[in-house]
Amino acid sequence: MHLLVLQHVCVEHPGIFRSMLSEDGHSWDAVELDEGEPIPSLDGYDGLWVMGGPMDVWQEDEHPWLREEKRVVREAVEVQGMPFLGLCLGHQLLAEALGGEVRPSESPEIGIMDVHLTEDGIESVWMDGLPETLSCLQWHSSEVTKLPAGAQVLASSPACAVQAMKWGPRAYAAQFHVEIEPDTVTNWARIPEYAAALENALGPDGVTTMQTDAERCMKEFNDTAERLYINWLQCAART
C-alpha cells in the first residue's frame, strides 16, 4: 500500500507503525500541515492516516489548514471509501468531518490508563485478538461527544465514552495512543501544550512519571500496535 499521512507536529508521527510498514514493503508520504505543506491529491494513495497534534479541531482561525484537512478526510472516507486510520486528533477530525461533535473533556485523560472494548469492539475485525481491557497512553483534553451517523463505538473508558470508533467498512480511529516508542514521551513533552497538560495532571515530575510508566508498558503498547496494524490491513483489503 501507498499511504498518505497527515501530521500536525513533526514528532507526532506514526511511531512504531513506521517499522511495521517498512518491514511489509508499504510506503507512505507525510504532509506536515503545521509547517504549511499542502495536502496533495488523493489519487495514487491506497489509504489515509491522520495523526495526533496539540491543536483542537475547532481552532480553524489559529490553524486555517484544519478546514481543508476536514474536507479531505470527508472526501477520502465518505466519498471515496478509502481505508482510514486516525489517532487522537485524527480520531476527533474523523468524527467532526463526518458530522459528529468534539468538545473539551470534562475530565482530561493524561497518563497510562485502561480502555475497555465494547460489545461492538469485541466483535470488530479491527480489535480482533485484543484483550477486553487495554493499557494505553492518554494525552488529551478534548473528546468526541457526538458520534457521526452510522458510527460504532469500539472502546470506551469511564472518562471518555468514545475511545475508538468505526465508520463504514474501512475507517477506524482511536482517541488513545499505542504507537509509542522509547523516545515518544520525551519528544512530546517538549510541545508546550502537552507539557502544560502533563504538569497539570501529574505534577512537576510529570515527564519522569509518564516516561517510567510508558517504559513499563512498552511491550504491551507494541503488541497492541502490531495487532491493530495487522487487523487494519485486513480491514483495508475489504471491499
PyMOL commands that set and color helices and strands:
alter all, ss='L'
color gray80, all
select helices_A, chain A and resi 17-23+33-35+65-79+89-97+119-123+184-188+192-202+206-236
alter helices_A, ss='H'
color red, helices_A
select strands_A, chain A and resi 2-7+27-32+47-50+84-87+101-117+133-146+152-157+160-167+171-174
alter strands_A, ss='S'
color yellow, strands_A
deselect
rebuild
show_as cartoon
